[in-house]
């Protein structure tokens, strides 16, 4: 039987072990973890103790069948690691300490597994390093009773590589090193440089968190010298990094929260020291865990807008993802379809100049206008002169009709009924948790009544001129209460074509814009319906030189999302709003999947020549290096500091040309949808590089079992 500690399994364990080191500083990079591991090797006894504690925790997890769980999340590893470092810092390795390490490794894993489940399920909080704090308290309290352990295993610590620096720098670097039980200036300086290399935001937060809290502590105690010599100040560093760059989206507000959180921790650190030092025990990371979890829980309760939903490994990557996602998908889940067919004109949009004001500002009115901008023919004295009058009105959502009114007479043109503001209307409850009101409908034209279920796109009535309406139009808004006249809330439409040529996957049209709904081309939708195990094979040509072949295979992630992979990277995709999207790229930056994302980040499932649309891409798809580092750091102070904007246009025959502008240049792109499935050709061109991926014939047949023994077959032919 193959051993777990061989080949790829050993590599997987070691990578997870190194990522646990980097995870202590909220970074998901094995190389950064390796730098930190080297620091702990300054005390080999301590480094080995940490490793042995992780091994004991992993062995127990493997015994329980949880080895993949253990390796999958860094907090399962860094909590036993920190406990092991604490033991190794206090005692030298021998039989007695090995027993101690082995038992505490198992105990720490059990606490981590249990507490992480409780915190996640009941509080929606991370476990952070609470198991380490509890485990370390147990180590120190229990060791007081083990006189033989003290006699045999205690050993002196000698300073290594002393550097002569001002007190405030010595204090900062020593506190930074203390996070890894290496409270020396040299260790802290090494950590600082490595941290700066991987995250300027975390480095900045470490500095402002430490010095803001130290300033308050110095004022309170009256001695800055003693304050700088207190290595328990590492709590302020961790708090600032966690709050300002990890659990909150980096911004001026998050930096303010980081400073305030560090200051809040000052009395907690001092009171914890006063209590635990009676037993000769340091404060460990108890203040860090306490303050961070309180802040995160409170901000979660109020659904603070800048709370991090998905941490990407560094604050810079998280910020880039957040800003890109915000620009790509800026609207809420209250998405409607346009309540008509054909092209209509926006007469009044959100916060309009006439009636869409105050609590009722989130509403849109639509009329039909001709090429001259007129909404009627002839002299407009009759309702039938108006292009919109009597036109079908469609349900913008699927849901239950809650209220409907059909008896209000239509006003003559130019007059309005002030007593019946909305005139004839239909109020529909959408199961997503809101109500949609469609108003000013024609008298006796409703096709639905209260209690009816309606599907999106079904006819609910005809456009009229009832209520406070001087000319025939459709009024639509969204509200959270069932009472007619309730305050309105933001919503959007998806998808539509604006001003004849621009495709908008989700948006709010503005006054005087002409809009019409979009319906997916079934043939195109089928071609971009990429199924599990489909394979697309390409020949790669760069600057007219063949570079070999590459294959992209469709896979499904455990959470049910789909992605393309070439073995070194993953490109996630999805279809919604009648649009095919590439959502997220992760993995090897040299993967050709990156160019697929750039050339076709958003593709309408309705293509006609000259149709164009806009999109925004993550910066790290195009830039890597010092420029990216600078831009991301500056963007944390001003979120619109940079953008990567793409404009695509359908050039006919399911072909799409694009231009991508980014801070350091621009790219020309081309992508063509294959006649069978997927993509036929991808091109990327800059002033330095021309890359082409051409689909090649591949008679591969894939099989997808459906669980009952049958299967279906599809040829992957370019």
N, C-alpha and C positions, 0 to 999 in steps of 0.2 A: 504494500500500500504506500502510495507516494506521501512523503512527509509534508506537513504544512509548512515546514521551514526549508523549502527548497524552491529554486527558480523564481517564478513570478510571484509566488506567495511571500517569499522573503522580501522581495522588492516592494510588494504592496504594503507589508507590515512596516518596513523601514521608512517608506514615504509617509505613511500615516503617522509614524512616530515623529518624524521631522516636522510635519505639518502641525502636530500638537504643540511643539515648541513655538512655531510662528503664531499659532492660534492664541497663545497667551497674550500676544500683542495685536490680536484682531486682524492678522494677515494670513492669507491662505497660500503660502508659497513655501515649498519644501527647501529651496535654497536659502531663504531667510531663516528657516528653522535650523538649517545646518550651521549657519553663522552663530546662532544662539547656542547650539550644542557645543561648538568650539569654545565658547565662553565658559560654559560649565566645566569643561575639561581642565580649566585652570585649577580646579579642585577635582581630580580624578575620582576620589572617593565619593564625592557628592554626585558626579555625573553617572557613575556606575550604579549608585543607589537608586537614582531616578529611573534608569533603564530597567533595573531588576524589578522595581515596583510596577512598571508598565507591563513587564513580562508576566508577573503574577496575576495582574488584573486581566490581561488578555487570555491567559491560560484558563482562568476561571470562566470567562465569557465563552471561550471555546467549549469548555465542558458543558455549559448550558445551551450550546448551539447558537450563541449570540455573537460569534466572532465577526460577522459582517456588520452587525450593528455597532460593535465596538470600534471597528476600523472606519466606519462611515462618518462619524461625527467627532470633531476634535476634542469636545469637552469630555468625552468618555476617556480619552487618553491623557489630556493635560491635567486633569484632576489627580489621577494616580501619579503622574510624573511629578507634579508639584509636591505631593506628599512624600514621594521618594527623595526629592531634592532636600526637603526639610529634614528628613531623617539623616540623610548623608551629610548635611551641613552640621548636624549636632553630634553624630556618632560615626566613628570609623567602622568600616566593614569587618564583620566577623560572624561567627555562627549566631550569636545572640541578636545582632542587628539584622541578619538575614531573616530570621524568624519574624522579627518585628516588621520588616519590609514586606515579606510575603503575606502576612495576615492583614496589614494595613492596605496593601494593594487590592486585595479581594474586598475588604470592607469599603474602600473608597469607590470601587466599581459598583457595589450594591447600592451605596448611597446615591451615586450619580444616576444610576438607572431608575431608582425609585423616585428621587426628587425631581429629575427631569420630566418624568411622566406626570407627576402631580402638578408641577409648575406649568407645564405645557397645557394640560387638560383643563385645570381649574382657573389658572391665572393668566394664561397665554403669555408666560414669561420664560426667558431662558434660565437655565440653572446656574450659569456663570461658574464661579469657582467656590460656591458654597460647600460642596463635598470636600474640597481641599481644606477649607477653613475648619470644618468640623473634624476632619481626619488629623489635621495638624494639632488642634487643641487636644485631641485624644493622645497623640504622640507625646506631647509635652507633659500632660497631666499624668499619664500612665508611667512615663519614664521616671517621675519623681519617686514612685514606689519601687522601681527596679534598681536597687542599690548596686547589684552586681554589674548591671549594664553601665552605670555611671563610672564604676571603678575601672572596668575593662575598656570601655568604648569611647569615653570622652577624649577629645583631642584638641590641641590648640590650633587657632587659625592665624596664619602669618600673612600680612599684607603683601600683595604681589604687584610689581610694576607701579610703585607710587609716583604720582604726577603732582607737581607743585602748581596749584591753581588757586585763584581767589576762592574764598569760602563759599560764595553763592554758586560757583560752578562745581566745586567739590561736592557740595550738598546735592545739587541736581543730578550729577552723574552717579554719585553713590546711591541715591534713591532709585535711579533708573536701573542700576545693576542689582539692587536688592530685590527686584521683581523676580530675578532668577537666583536668589540667595547668593549673589556675588556682589556684595556692597562695597565695591572698590571703584575708584575713579576710572581706572583703565577699562574695567568691564562695562561701566556705564557709557564711556566714550565710544567704545566699540559698538554697543547696542544703538547709541544715538546715530552713528554714521550708517549702520545697516538700516535702521528705521528710516532715515532720511532718503536712502537709496530707493526704498520701496514705497514710501508714502510721506510726502511733504505735509499733507494735512494732519496725519497722526503725529508727526514730529512737532508741528506748530501747536497742536493741542496739548502735547506733553509739556511744552514750555509754558504756555499760558496757564495751564491747570496747576502746575507746580508753583510758579512764582506768585500767582494771585492768592493761593491758599497760604503759602509761606509768609507773604506780606501780612496777612491778617493774623497768623499765628505769632509772628514777631511782635506785632503791635500789642497783642493780648498778653504775651509773656514778658515783654520788655527786654528780650535778649535774642537778637537775630543770629548771633554766633551759635547758641545752643539749638536754635531752630534749624539752622543749616546742617547741624550734626545729627539730626533725627531722621534716620532712614525710613521710618514708618510713613514718611511723606510720599513714598511710592504710591500710596492710595490715591493721592490727588492726581497723579499722572494717569493712572488707570481710569479713574472716574472721568477725567476730561476727555480721554480718547474714546471711551465707550459711549458717553452721552453725546459729545460733539461731533463724532465722526462715524460711529457705528450704528447706534440706534436712532439717530436723527440724521436727516439728509444734511450734509455740510452746507452751512450758510452762516451769515452774520448772526442770525438768531440761535443757531445751534452752538456757535462759539460763545455767545452770551450764556446759554444754558450750561455749557461746559464750565465756565468760570464760576457761575452761581452754584453749581453742583459741588465743585471743589471747595468753595467757601463754606457751604452747608456741612461738608464733611469734617471741617476743622474741630468743632466741639465733639463730634463722634469719635474722632481719632484720639483726642485727649482723654475723654471719659473712658474709652476702651483701654487705653494704656494704664490709667489709674486703677482700673479693676484687675486686669489680667497680670499686671506686673507684680501683684501680691503673690502670684504663683510662679513668678519668673518666666512668664509666657509673653511673647511679642503679640502685637495686635493682628498680625498677618493681614489678610485682605478683607476682614469683616466690614470695615467702613466702606470700602469700594463696593462690595456686594449690596450693602444696605442702601446706600444713597442711589446707586445706579438702578436697582430694581424699583425703588420708590418713584424715581423720576419716570422711568419707562412705563410703569403701571399707570401712573396718573395721566400721562400723555396719551396712553392707549385708551383710557376710559373716556376722554374727551375727544378721541379721534383726531388728534392734532395732525394737520395736513402734511407736516414735514417728517412724520414718523417713517422710518425705513420699512418698506414692505419686503424687500429682497436685497440682502447684503451680498455683494459681488466679490468679496475677498479683500478689497481695500476701499477706503472711502472715496478715492478718486474714481474707481470703476463704478461704484454705486451711484455717485453723482452723475457720471456720464450716462449711465443707463436711465436714471430718473429723468434727466433733462430730455433725453431722446424720447423716452416713453411719453413724457408730458406733451411733447410737440407732435408726436405721431398719433396719440390717442388722448386729446385734451378734454374730451367730453365724458359726462357721467353715463351711468347705465340706463338713464331715462332717454332711450333712443326710440324715435318714432319713424314711421314711413310717411312720405308726403301724402296728404289726404285727397289726392286727385290723380288723374292721368293727363298726359300732355304737358305743355309748357304754360306755367303761370308766372306772374310777377309779384314780388314782395311789395306790398303797399305800405306796411308798417312792421318793423321788426322789434327786437328787444329794446326796451327803454325808448320807445318811439315818441315822436314829438306831439302826438295827440292824446290818445287814451291809454297807451301802454306806459303807465307811470306808477311810482310808489310800489305798493304790494302786488300790483298787477302788471309789473313791467316785463315779465317773462311771457310774452305772447307774440304771435305772428299773424298777420293778415295777408291773404292772397287774393289777387284779382287777375283777370286775363286782359292783356293789352295787345294792341296791334303793333306793326312796325314803326308807327309814328309815336307810340307811347300812349295812345288814347285807349280808354277802357270801354268805349262804346262806339257804335256806328250812328250815323245820322246826327240828329240834334240831341240825343240822349235824354229826351223827355219821357220816354217809356222804359219800363224795366226790361222789356224784351230787346231794347237797343244795346244792352250791356252784355258783353261776350260771356261773362261768368254766370249770368242768371240762368237757372235751370240746369246747369251742368252737374253731373253726378259727383257726390262727395263720398270718399272712401274711408273706411275705418283705418286709422293709422297704427292700430295695435290689435292684438287678439285679446279678448276679455269679455267681461259681463257688463251689459247695459244696466246702469244703476238708476238713471233718470232720463226721461225723454219728454220733450214738449213740442207740440205740433200745431197749435191753434192760433198763434200770433200772426196777425196780418202783415204782409210785406208793405214797407213804406214806399211811397212814390219817390223817385230820384230826388236827392237833395234834402229830404226830410229824415228825421230820426225819432224813434220812440224812446223817450227818456225814462218811462216807467218800467219797461221790460228790457233791461239793458242788453241781455244776450239773445233776446228773441226766441226763436225756436232752436232747440239745442239737443244734443245727445251727450250724456256723461257716461264714459266707459271706465270700468275699473280694470287696470292691468295687474296681473298677479305678481308683478315685480314690486308692487307696493305703492302705486300712485294712480291718480285719476286723470283722464284726458277729456277735456271739454271741447266740442266742435260746435260752433254757434253761428247765428244769423242764417239759419236754414230756411228754405221756402216753406210757406204754409201748406200743411197737409201733404208733405212730400216724404215724410219719414218712412223708411222700410223696416224699422226696428222699433221695439217697445221695451219698457222696463222688464228686466229678467232675461232678455234674450242673450244668447252667446253669439259673439261676432268674431269672425276671422279677419286677420289683416288683409286689406284690399277689397273687402266686401262692401257693397253699396249700402250706405246708411240713410241717404236722403239726397236732396238736391240743393244747390247753392241758391240762397235767397237774399232778401234785404229786410229781414225782420229785426226788431230790437233797435239798439242805438247804432244804426247803420245808414249812412247817407247814400251808399251805392252797393250793389250786390258784391259780396266778398265772403271768403271763408275765414273765420277766426278760430285759432287753435291755441290752447295752452294746457299746462300740466299743473295739477294741484295735489296736495297731500291729504286733503279733507274732502268729504263727500258733499259738503254744503256748497250750493251754487254761489259764486262770488268769493270763494275762499282765496287767500293769497296764492300767487303763482310761484313756481320754482323753475330753475333752469332745466332745459331739455335740448335735444338736438335731433336732426334728421339724418337718416342713413339708408342708402346712398342716394346721390342725385347728381345731375349735370347742371353746372352753373354757366349761364351766358353762352349756351350752345356748345362750348368746347371743353370746359374744365370739369373733370370728374372729381367729386368730393365724396370720400368714403363715409365721412361723418362730420357734420358741421351745422352751423346756424347761418342761414342766408341773410344778407343785409338788404336794406331798402333799395328798391328799383332793380335788384338782381332778378334775372329770369331763371327759373329752375324747372326741371322736370325729373320725375323718378327714373331710376335705372332698374332694369330687370336682367338677371343674369342670362348669358348665352349658354344654353344647356350643353352644347358641344364643347365649348371652352371650359366650362366647369368640370366636365368629365375628364378632360385632358389634364387638368391641374388637381384632380382628386387622387393624390399620390397615396398608394396603399402599402401596407407593411410588406417588406421584402422586394418591392420593386427596385430595379437596379438601372441606373443610367451610366453608360460608359462613354468616356470622352478621350479624344486624342488632344494632347496639349501642345500648342505651338506658341513659342515666345520669341518675339523679334525674328520671325520667319524660320526659327530653328525648332525642330520637333524635340519635345521634352519627355515623351513617353505617354502612357495612358493613365487615367484615373477613373475610379468608379465611385459613384454616390449611391448608397443604399438607403432605403426608407426603413426606419425603426420606430418603435414606440417606447417612450420612457415609462417608468413605473407609475407616474402620476397620470398617465393617459395621454400625454402630449406626444406629438410626432416630430421627428427630426430626420434630416439627411446626415449621413456620416461617411467619411472616407477612411475611418479607422483612427485618425489623429485629431479630428475635431467634430463638432456637432453643430448643425444649423437647424434651429427649430422653426416650424412653420404652422400656419393655421389658416382657415377660411372662415370669415365672418364679414358682415356688411357687404355681401356680394363682392368680396375682395379677397384675393390670395395675398397673404403676408409672410415674409420672413421676419421672425420676431427677435431671435437672439442667436448670437454666435458665441461658441465657447470652445477653447482648445487651442491647438497649434495655429499660430498666426500665419504660418506659411501655407496652410491648407487652401486649396483652390475653392473651397466652399465660401471663403470670404468674398471672392469675386462674384459668386452667384448672388450673394446677399446684396452687394453693391449694385449690380446690374438689374436686379428685379426685386427690390425690397417690398414693393407694393404693386400688384397687378390687378386691375379691375377685371371682373368676370364678364365684362362687356367691352369689347374693343372695336372701335371704328377709326378710320384714318383721321389724323389731326387731333384726336382727343388727347388732352394732356392732363397731368396731375402732379402734385408736389409730395415730397416726403423728406424726412430728416433721418440721418444715420448716426450711429455711435462714432465718436471720434477715433476710438482705437481700431476701427476697421481700416482707417486710412493713415493714421499717424501713430508712430511709436518712437519713444525717445524723449529727449529733453524738451522739445516743443510741446509734446503732449503733456508732460509733467507740469510745465509752466502754465499752460492754458487751463488745465484742470484745477490747479491750485487757485488761480485767479478767478475761475468760474465759481469757486465756493464763496467768494465775496460778492459776485454779481452773476446771477444765473444766466443772463443772456450775453455773457461776455464773448461767446463764440457759438457757432452752429455749423453743422455739416448739412447743407441743403442740396436736395436732388430734385431735378425736374425731368419727368419722363414724358415721351410722346409716342403715340401709336403711329408707326410709319406704314401700316397696312399689312395684311396677310399675317396677323398675329405676331408681328414684329414690333419691338419697342426700343426706341433710342433714348438715351438719357445723357444728362450732364450733371456731374456731382461737383459742387464747390466746397472746398474745405480751407482752413486757414492758411495752408501752405501751397495751395494750387488747385487744380481741377482735373477731372477725369471725364472722358467720353465713354459711354457704355452702349452695349447692344445686347438684346436677348430675344430669342425667337422660341415661341411655344412649339413643341413637337406635334406632328400630326397624329401621333398615337397617344403618348402621355409625357409629361415632364417638359424638358427644354431641349431644343434642337441644337442651339448654338449660343455661346456666351462670348462677348468681346469686351475687353477693357483696354483703353488706350490713354497714355499720357505723353508728355514730351520726352520721356525717357524709356517708356516700356509699352509694348503692344502684346497683349496676351489673348489667345483665342482657344476656346474649348469647343471642339467639333464632335458631335455625337457620332459614334461609330456603330455599325450593325453588331448586334450581340444576340445570338440565338439562345441565350440563357432562358430557362424556364423556371419560374419560382412557384412554390406550392405553399398555399396558406390553408392549414387545417382549420375547420370551424368547430371542432370539438365532437362531431358525431361521425367521424371517420371519412367524410367526404372532403373534397378539396376542389379548388378552382385553379386554372392555369392562365397565365398571361405572358406573352412573349415581349421581351424588351428589345424592340427593334427601332433603331434611329431612323 
